[in-house]
């Protein structure tokens, strides 16, 4: 998608040097991806200690194996 933006030329050049990107489009896309990734990580960090997940991996594995065995026993018909 083409968009016209007013971007600080010096900042854009510095970003291109830092990232090694060859085009302005590539450096802007990379910067946006990094910005979004960091914001998502911030959100996850803010949840730290607020959510308690009690997972019993042994029980989950047991249930998964049981489901797989049940699936194997199901009759297979023509489709």
C-alpha positions in Angstrom: 0.0 0.0 0.0 1.4 3.3 -1.0 1.4 6.0 1.7 2.9 9.5 1.9 4.6 10.2 5.2 6.7 13.0 6.5 9.7 11.2 8.1 12.8 12.8 9.6 15.4 12.2 6.9 18.3 11.9 9.4 16.4 9.4 11.5 15.5 7.3 8.5 19.1 7.2 7.4 20.3 6.3 10.9 17.7 3.5 11.0 18.9 2.2 7.7 22.5 2.1 9.0 21.5 0.4 12.2 19.4 -2.3 10.6 21.3 -2.8 7.4 18.2 -2.5 5.4 18.7 -1.3 1.8 15.4 0.4 1.1 13.3 3.0 3.0 10.3 0.7 2.7 12.2 -2.2 4.3 13.4 0.0 7.2 10.0 1.4 7.9 8.4 -2.0 7.9 11.1 -3.4 10.2 10.7 -0.5 12.6 6.9 -0.9 12.7 7.2 -4.7 13.3 9.7 -4.1 16.1 7.4 -1.4 17.6 4.4 -3.8 17.6 6.5 -6.6 19.0 7.8 -4.5 21.9 4.3 -3.2 22.8 3.0 -6.8 22.9 5.9 -7.8 25.2 5.2 -4.8 27.4 1.6 -6.0 27.7 2.7 -9.5 28.7 5.2 -8.1 31.2 2.3 -6.1 32.8 0.4 -9.3 33.3 3.3 -10.8 35.3 2.0 -12.0 38.6 -1.6 -11.3 37.8 -2.5 -14.6 36.1 -2.1 -18.0 37.7 -2.2 -21.0 35.5 -2.2 -24.3 37.2 -1.2 -26.8 34.5 -0.5 -30.4 35.2 1.4 -31.5 32.1 1.3 -35.2 33.1 -2.4 -35.2 33.3 -2.7 -33.3 30.0 -0.4 -35.8 28.3 -2.4 -38.7 29.7 -5.6 -37.2 28.3 -4.1 -36.5 25.0 -2.8 -40.1 24.7 -6.2 -41.4 25.7 -7.9 -39.3 23.0 -5.4 -40.5 20.4 -6.2 -44.1 21.3 -9.9 -43.4 21.1 -9.5 -41.9 17.7 -7.6 -45.0 16.5 -10.4 -47.2 17.6 -13.1 -45.3 15.7 -14.4 -47.2 12.6 -13.2 -45.7 9.3 -15.8 -45.5 6.6 -15.7 -44.4 3.0 -15.7 -40.8 2.3 
